[in-house]
Amino acid sequence: MKNNYFKLIFLFALASFAVSCNNDDDNTETIPDQTLSEYKYLRILLSDEKTTDLTLVNPLDATTSFLNAKFAKASLYTTESGRYAGIIHRTANTVETFDSGFESHGDHVDVDGIPKFGALIGQSLLPTHFKSKIGELLTFNDGDGTLSVAKESEINTTGATFKSINAGLLAHHGAMATFTNGTYAITVKDNSVTGTLPEKVKIIDNTGKTLFDATVATKGIHGNASDGTYAVFGSASGVLVVESSGKQKLIALPEDFGAAWFGTILETKTKGKFVGYTAAKGTYLIDVVNSTIKPIIQNTAIMQCKVSYNATKLGVLLHSGEFKLFNLTSLQVEKEGKIISETSTDAALKPQMQLTENFAYITSPTTGELLQLNLAVMKIEKKIKVSNTPYMITILGFENSKSH
């Protein structure tokens, strides 16, 4: 009896050892879970090229709702808080606002009403450049060189309008940036360069009074971004960096740029670091503190170049249909692959793109769809029907799924 008992114990131990070894072998390589879902409180807003349709997409369950803007072919921008959007009708001299209905409380999100147009409306001459910082919405109006400003807190206030700031500028295709101290860097046109582009930047207060005159002249300015400390402008003379103290400097462009320069500047999560883009050369990381410009991707066939919603990644979509995801800290490619068919460089309406933490969203103007690209597996997971000719796209809400 004892011998049989000990034999059973031995056999049990041996079997346990074998199972343990097998489990160890199975765990030598962990296969990551690639099943991703979009955040519950995130929405995609799209305008249409030919109609007044606005499509609000819930990418979590691929549902849509349709609203009507005042005019077609609207440009869309998300405000600093993430809750609201600015809807720019440049040629109609009108700015609308939109409320997602989501209110962030840091660790969770509350639903504060249904998605709807805001009561706040702007009327100005050719509102073109849009920015949102320190709780404000700001447009530069090309038609008369003024700024229009309003507060996010006024968006649902009946009768609310934008306030005009006149800094005594000539009308021009300009830009502006907001500093955290409440002052603004604004472009100046003095006609020292032929054309519509401005040459200088000065700093004003919220009444339009000049606080610091321009100290650097350029051969033309287009495109800018600000992290609240540094205002950065694309310039034919180099990257123009402006601080609220009035200090200004030019960062020299790479030697092989020739006549190329950054017409688009994008913000990143890291203070003092920006992404510069030019179709003639590619995308580069601009470090304004160290005055350096480093290549991210050198390519002349870029169709879309966008920083992710959390400002840590860069998505680049080529005309070939290839997509590349870059880490903005390492500047290395994390994912890449061909995800859509080729788009002609002379296509009348090209795909537009935005990125969240886990997905890229790409418009398909020929099919009237929004494509959801899973960034983990580089695969189109959903094709969501939107308006017939989707034009512009922006992200609203928060990368958060927790409610109160």
N, C-alpha and C positions, 0 to 999 in steps of 0.2 A: 504493500500500500504506500509506504514511504517513498520507495523507488519511483512508483508511478506519479506521485505528487511532485517530486523534484524534476522528473522528466517534463511534466506539464509546465512547471515554472520556467525551465530552460527554453522550451519551445516558444513560450509566450515572450520571453525576453529577446529571443532571436528574431521573432517576427516584428517586435517593436523596433529593434535596431534597423531592420531592413526598411521598414516604413519611414523611420527617421532619416535614413540615408537617401531614400527616394525623395522625401520632402526637401532635403537640402539641395539635391540636384535640381528639383523643380524651381527653386528660388534663386538659383544662380543668376538668372536674368529676368528681371521684373518687366512685364509688358505693361506700359502705361495705359490707363483707361482713356480712350480717345472720344468717349461719348460726352459731348459738351452741349450745354443748353445756354441760350442767351439769358442775360439777367432779366428778372421779372419787370423791373421798372425802367426799362430802356425802350425807346421808340425811334423809328426812322421816319423823317418827314421828307416828302418829295414834291417838287413842283413840276409843271408840265410846260413843254415848249409852245404848244399851240392852243391850249385851253387854260381856263382858270382853275382847273382841278389841282387840289392839294391832296396827296395820299398820306395818311398816317398809318404806319405799319407797326404791328406788334410782332416782332420777329420770333418771340418765344413760341407762339402758336400759329404764326403765319396769317393772322387776321388783319383786315384792313378796314379803314373808314375813310370816306371821301368828304372833303369840304371844298368851298369855292373861295379863292382869293379874289381881290378886286380886279386883278389883271393877270394875263398869261406871262410865261417866261420870267418868273420871279427868281431872284437870288435869295438863298436861304442861309442864315447864320444863327448859331446857338449862342445864347448869352453866357456870361461868366458863371452864373449859378448852375446852368445846365437845365433849368426848368423851362425857360422861354426861348422863343426864336424871334429874330428880326426878319421880316419879309420885305425885300427891297425891290421896288418897281422904279427903276432908274428913269426910264423915259416918260413915265407917268407922274414923276415928281412926288411919289408917295412911298411911305414906309408903314407897313402893318406890323402887328405883333401877334404872337401865338403863345398860348399857355398849355403846357402838357398836362397840368393838373397834379404833377408830382412835387412833393415838398420834402427835401432831404433834411434829416435830423442826425446826420453823421453815421450812426450805427444802424439806422433804419429809415424807411421812406413812408410818408403818409400820402394818401390820396386826398387832395384838396380840390374837389370839384372835377368836372368832366373836361376833356380837351376842348379848347375853344379859342376863338380869336380874342385878343386883348382889346380893351377899350382904348388904349393908347394908340394914337395915329400921328404920323408925321407928314408934313407937307413942306417940301423944299425944292430947290432947283437942282435937278440931276443928282440925287443922293446916290453915292457910288461906293465909297469905302466905308466898311462897317467894323466897329470894334466894341468890345464890352469888357470893362474893368471897373473895379471899385464900386460895383453895384450899379453901373451906368450903361446906357446904350448910347453909342456915338456914331454919327455919320459925317463924312466929309462930302460937301455938296459941290460938285464940279461946276455947276452953273453959275455960282457967285463967289466961290471960295470961302464959304462960311462953314461952321460946324453946327450940328443939331444934337442936342443932348437931352436925355430923360433918364429917370431912375427905374430900375426893375420893379421897385415897390409901387410904381404908378401904373403898371401895365393894365391892371384891372380896375383902375379908377375912372369912373365915368367922366368924360370931358377932358381927360388928360392929353396934353400935347407936348411935343418936343420944344425945348427952348433954343433959340438961335444965338450963336456966339459969333460976333463979327470982329475979326482981327485985322480988318483993313487990307485984306489980300486981294490980288487980282484973281479973276476966275481962272481955274486951271485944273488939270487932272491930278488931284493931290491926295495926300494921305496924312494921317495923324496917329499919335500914340498917347496913351495915358500913363502917367506915373502914379505911384501909390500915394504921393503927397497931394494928389488932386490937380496937378498942373498938366499941361498938354504940350507935346512936341508936335509941331505942325509945319507942313511944307510951305515954302515961299517961292513964288514965281516972279522973277525980275527981268525976264526976257533976255538974259545974257546967253541963253541957249535957245536956238531956233526950235519951235515946236510947242507941244502942249505940256511937256514935262517940267516940273519945278527943278530948281537948282540948289536950294538951301533949306535949312530947317531952323526954326526959332522956337522958343518956349513961351507959352502964354498962360494966363490964369483963366478962371471960368467966366470972366467978364470980357475976355479978348485982349486984355492989357498985355503988352510985351514985357516979359520978365528978363529974358536973355536973348539978345540978337544972335543971328547966325554967325559963326566964326569960321566955317568951312564952306567953300563953294565947290559944286560938282558940275559934271557935264550932263546931268539929268538924273532924276530920282524916280523909281517906281518900285512898289512893294515894301512892306515893312511889318514889323512885329515888336512887341514889348513884353517884358516880364515884370514890369512895374518899376524896375531899377534902371534897366537899359532899354532905350528905344533904338531899333536897328533898321536902317533903310538900305534897300538895294540902290546902287548908284553906278553910273558908267565910269566913275573915277575910283571906285573901290567900295567897300562896305562902310557906310557912315554910321557911327555909333554916337548917340547923344544921351547925356545924363541930365537929371533934373537940376543939377547945379549949374548947367550951362556949358559944361565941359563937352567938347566934341573932338572926334578923331576919325581918320580914315584907315581902314585895314586894307592893305594892298591885295588885289586879286592874284590868284596863281599866275605864274609867268606865261603859261601856255594858253591863257584865256584870249589873248588878242583883243578883239572888240567885244567879246562876250562879257556879260555881267548878270548878276542875280536880279531878275525881275520879280521873284517871289521869295519871301522870307517867312518861315514858319517857327512857331514857338515850341520848345521842348519842356520837359519836366525840370530840367536842371537849370538853375539860375545862370545867366550869362552865356548859355549855349543855344544856338539857333540853327535851323536848317535853311540853307540857301539853294535855290533851284534855278537853273537856266536850261532851256531846251537845247542850247548850243553845246553844252558840256556835260550836264548831269546834276546830281545833288551832292552837297558838301556840308560838313558840320563846321559852323562858325563859332569859335570861342572868342568872345569879345574881351574877356579878361586877359587872356594870353595873346590876343591878336593873331590867332592862327586860323587857317582854313584847310580842313582835311577832306579828301574825297570819300564819299560813301558809295556812290555808284557813278562811274563815268560812262555815260551812254547818251546818245543823241536821239534815241527812239522812245523816250519816256512819254507816256500818254497821261498818266496821273501819278502824283506824288503827294501823299498825305501822311501826317503824323496821327498816331492812334489817339483815341478819346482820352486815354490816361497819359498821353504825351511821352511814352517810353519807347515806342516802336515807330518805324517808318515803313509804310507800304508803298511799293513802286509797281505800277502796272505799265507794261510796255505795249506798243502798238501790235506786237506779235501775239499778244494774249498771255505772255508770261507774267507771272507775279513773283515779286521778291519781298520778303519780310526781313527788315534789318533791326538789330538791337542798337539803340541810340547810345548806349554806354560803350559797348565793344566795337560798334560799327561793322559787326560781322553779320553775314546772312544767316538767319535762323531757319527759314523755310523758303522753298522756291519750287515753281512748276508752272506748266502751261495750263491755264484754267478757263480761258475763253478763246473763241476764234479770233483771228487777226482782224484789226480795225485799220482801214486805210487812213493815211495821214491827212487826206483831204476830205474825210467823211464830214458831212454837214453837222451831224450830232454824234458826239463820241460818248462812250461810257464814262460815268462819273463814279467816284469811290469814296467811301469812308471806312474807318476801322474801329472796332471795339477791341477789348482785351482778347477775345477768343475767335472773332469772326471779322471778315471783310465783307462789305456790302457794295455791290457793283450794279449800276443800272444797265439795262439792255434796251437801248432806244428803239431797236428794230422789232422787238417782240413785246414791249410794254411790260417788262418784268423787272423785279429786284432780285438779284442773285445773292444768296448767302453762302459765303465761302468759309468752310471750317479750316481754321489756320493750323490746327494740330495735324490734320491728315491731308490738307491741301485738296479738298474736294468740295464741289458745289453741292450743298445739302438740300437747299430749298430754292425753288423758283416761285416767287410770289407775284401774282398779277397786280399791277398798279395802273396808272393812267397810260394812255397809248404811246405818248412820246415823253418819257421822263426826262427832265431837264437838269435840275439841281437837287442835291441831297444833303441832309444834315442829320446829326444824331441829337436826340433830346433825352433828358432823364438822367438816370444814375446807374452805375454798374453795381447794383445792390438788389438783392431779392428778399431782404428782410423787411417785414412790415412791423407796425407798432405792437 
